[in-house]
C-alpha cells in the first residue's frame, strides 16, 4: 500500500514539475469573473484536493513575502518583493472538495522568487 501511495505522489509531483498546463473549463468556471479573465496567462493550472485556506497556510509557512487577498470566493496570493509586475500570483478558488489553482508568472522578473523554488513549494502544499 505504501508503494502505491508513493507512486501516486510521484506522478502528481512530476505533473507539477512539468512546464505547466493550460487552464481547463472546469477551472475557469470555479473562479470569479475578474479572476477567470486572467486564467489565460497561467503558468500552471490544476486542481488540488486541499482547500484554499490549507494551501494558503502551507505556502505562507514555507515562503517569505506571501500576501493574501480575497475576491468573492477566490483567494489571491501575491509572492515576491517589489512592484506587482515583479510578483507571482496564485489564484485559489473552491472546486468541489478542494481547490482550483492558477499560477501566474510575473510580467517582469526581479529574481526575488525563483520559479523552481516556487514550483517545489506549490507541489508540497497542494498534494
PyMOL commands that set and color helices and strands:
alter all, ss='L'
color gray80, all
select helices_A, chain A and resi 2-17+25-30+33-36+39-41+52-62+84-86+115-126
alter helices_A, ss='H'
color red, helices_A
select strands_A, chain A and resi 42-48+66-71+74-79+88-95+98-104
alter strands_A, ss='S'
color yellow, strands_A
deselect
rebuild
show_as cartoon
